[in-house]
Amino acid sequence: MLLKFAIQDFLDDREFKNLSPTTIHSYKEILGQFQKYCNEQEIVNVQDITPNTIKKYILHYQKLGNNATTTNSKLQRIKAFLNYMVEIEVIEKNPAKKIQRAKEDIKIDVFTDYHIKQMLNYYRRLKNREHTFHSYRDYSIIVVLLGTGLRLSELCNLKWSDINFQNQTISVFGKNRKRETIPTTEKIIKELSAYKVFCEQYFGSLHENVFTNLKNQELTPNAVKNVFKRLAKIMNFRDVRLSSHTFRHTFCQKCIQSGMSTFAIQRLMRHSNISVTERYAAMWGNDLREQNDKFNPLNNLDI
């Protein structure tokens, strides 16, 4: 089977299985790059792909700067594609099956209290001084991300109808294409209530989406990334990446360090597998132990 037709067949199957547009786009980018590499090696049929083909592809892009995380993401996508080829009986065995993942140096960025205060204070000053739509919206975005751990796509898809102001809950259409309801705090509800009133007065009518652009149109993930790029230049944080995922990790870390149960964190983060939550708990649980050793009240008592 020609590789280009096989890839299109696979993408159609992923779409049929209702995977998120972000995931399908990722498959399309990586498999498109893999197809281009294979063509350069004069490999045009799926049946001609060998373990060596895949290893050479990975090594080629590692030399061009791919880190371990990017390498593993590409390997995962190629394995899924070739598993599908086995499933529909185009090939007998997956040539990527025994290729090992690259070892990753795990460094997960989180914001400190200093970072958070700097960002919030900046937008507070902006709101009080300029009263612009951007200052109100961007402040609300940061508060919501910090207080809920929402993913970027979930934030952009959030609708006013998803927020139950009375019961203080938010309905989220998550990564696994499943709608889940999570509790939120009174602070977030108050912030969103004030922001809602501001939007009604500013635009004259509400868009169904909570966060919009200056034309009152749905805010795209790329637009939010640009908000954070601008903020990163202003904040000039040297030790942390300013992104939506850093807010999500910060939410997770704060929950773990406050002593919240792993099960509760899994529900709030909407991890499909609790092992993901446990990995974070093991990592930041060490931070908690260090903080306890440093600040425990018994440290300064003679007992």
ChimeraX attribute file (.defattr): number of C-alpha atoms within 10 A of each C-alpha:
attribute: neighborCount
match mode: 1-to-1
recipient: residues
	/A:1	13
	/A:2	12
	/A:3	20
	/A:4	17
	/A:5	12
	/A:6	18
	/A:7	21
	/A:8	14
	/A:9	15
	/A:10	20
	/A:11	19
	/A:12	13
	/A:13	13
	/A:14	17
	/A:15	14
	/A:16	9
	/A:17	9
	/A:18	12
	/A:19	15
	/A:20	16
	/A:21	12
	/A:22	11
	/A:23	14
	/A:24	15
	/A:25	12
	/A:26	15
	/A:27	23
	/A:28	17
	/A:29	12
	/A:30	16
	/A:31	22
	/A:32	15
	/A:33	14
	/A:34	19
	/A:35	18
	/A:36	15
	/A:37	18
	/A:38	20
	/A:39	14
	/A:40	10
	/A:41	11
	/A:42	10
	/A:43	18
	/A:44	17
	/A:45	16
	/A:46	20
	/A:47	16
	/A:48	15
	/A:49	18
	/A:50	13
	/A:51	14
	/A:52	12
	/A:53	17
	/A:54	20
	/A:55	14
	/A:56	12
	/A:57	19
	/A:58	19
	/A:59	13
	/A:60	13
	/A:61	14
	/A:62	14
	/A:63	9
	/A:64	9
	/A:65	11
	/A:66	15
	/A:67	15
	/A:68	16
	/A:69	15
	/A:70	16
	/A:71	20
	/A:72	18
	/A:73	16
	/A:74	21
	/A:75	23
	/A:76	15
	/A:77	17
	/A:78	21
	/A:79	19
	/A:80	16
	/A:81	22
	/A:82	24
	/A:83	19
	/A:84	19
	/A:85	22
	/A:86	14
	/A:87	13
	/A:88	10
	/A:89	10
	/A:90	14
	/A:91	18
	/A:92	13
	/A:93	14
	/A:94	20
	/A:95	20
	/A:96	22
	/A:97	15
	/A:98	9
	/A:99	13
	/A:100	10
	/A:101	13
	/A:102	14
	/A:103	11
	/A:104	12
	/A:105	9
	/A:106	9
	/A:107	7
	/A:108	13
	/A:109	17
	/A:110	22
	/A:111	22
	/A:112	11
	/A:113	9
	/A:114	8
	/A:115	15
	/A:116	16
	/A:117	11
	/A:118	13
	/A:119	16
	/A:120	16
	/A:121	12
	/A:122	16
	/A:123	20
	/A:124	15
	/A:125	12
	/A:126	16
	/A:127	18
	/A:128	11
	/A:129	10
	/A:130	11
	/A:131	12
	/A:132	12
	/A:133	16
	/A:134	17
	/A:135	19
	/A:136	21
	/A:137	23
	/A:138	19
	/A:139	20
	/A:140	21
	/A:141	20
	/A:142	17
	/A:143	18
	/A:144	21
	/A:145	21
	/A:146	22
	/A:147	19
	/A:148	21
	/A:149	22
	/A:150	24
	/A:151	19
	/A:152	19
	/A:153	18
	/A:154	16
	/A:155	25
	/A:156	21
	/A:157	21
	/A:158	20
	/A:159	18
	/A:160	18
	/A:161	12
	/A:162	17
	/A:163	20
	/A:164	15
	/A:165	17
	/A:166	8
	/A:167	12
	/A:168	16
	/A:169	18
	/A:170	21
	/A:171	18
	/A:172	22
	/A:173	17
	/A:174	19
	/A:175	17
	/A:176	12
	/A:177	11
	/A:178	9
	/A:179	11
	/A:180	13
	/A:181	16
	/A:182	16
	/A:183	14
	/A:184	19
	/A:185	13
	/A:186	14
	/A:187	13
	/A:188	20
	/A:189	20
	/A:190	13
	/A:191	16
	/A:192	21
	/A:193	12
	/A:194	13
	/A:195	19
	/A:196	17
	/A:197	11
	/A:198	16
	/A:199	20
	/A:200	12
	/A:201	11
	/A:202	14
	/A:203	13
	/A:204	9
	/A:205	10
	/A:206	17
	/A:207	16
	/A:208	16
	/A:209	18
	/A:210	25
	/A:211	26
	/A:212	20
	/A:213	14
	/A:214	13
	/A:215	8
	/A:216	17
	/A:217	12
	/A:218	19
	/A:219	18
	/A:220	17
	/A:221	16
	/A:222	11
	/A:223	14
	/A:224	22
	/A:225	15
	/A:226	13
	/A:227	14
	/A:228	19
	/A:229	15
	/A:230	13
	/A:231	18
	/A:232	17
	/A:233	10
	/A:234	11
	/A:235	15
	/A:236	12
	/A:237	14
	/A:238	8
	/A:239	10
	/A:240	15
	/A:241	18
	/A:242	23
	/A:243	19
	/A:244	23
	/A:245	18
	/A:246	19
	/A:247	27
	/A:248	22
	/A:249	20
	/A:250	23
	/A:251	22
	/A:252	25
	/A:253	21
	/A:254	17
	/A:255	18
	/A:256	24
	/A:257	16
	/A:258	9
	/A:259	11
	/A:260	13
	/A:261	11
	/A:262	17
	/A:263	13
	/A:264	13
	/A:265	20
	/A:266	18
	/A:267	16
	/A:268	20
	/A:269	20
	/A:270	22
	/A:271	16
	/A:272	12
	/A:273	9
	/A:274	14
	/A:275	12
	/A:276	11
	/A:277	22
	/A:278	17
	/A:279	11
	/A:280	16
	/A:281	23
	/A:282	12
	/A:283	16
	/A:284	18
	/A:285	17
	/A:286	12
	/A:287	15
	/A:288	18
	/A:289	12
	/A:290	12
	/A:291	12
	/A:292	12
	/A:293	12
	/A:294	10
	/A:295	10
	/A:296	12
	/A:297	9
	/A:298	9
	/A:299	11
	/A:300	8
	/A:301	7
	/A:302	5
	/A:303	5
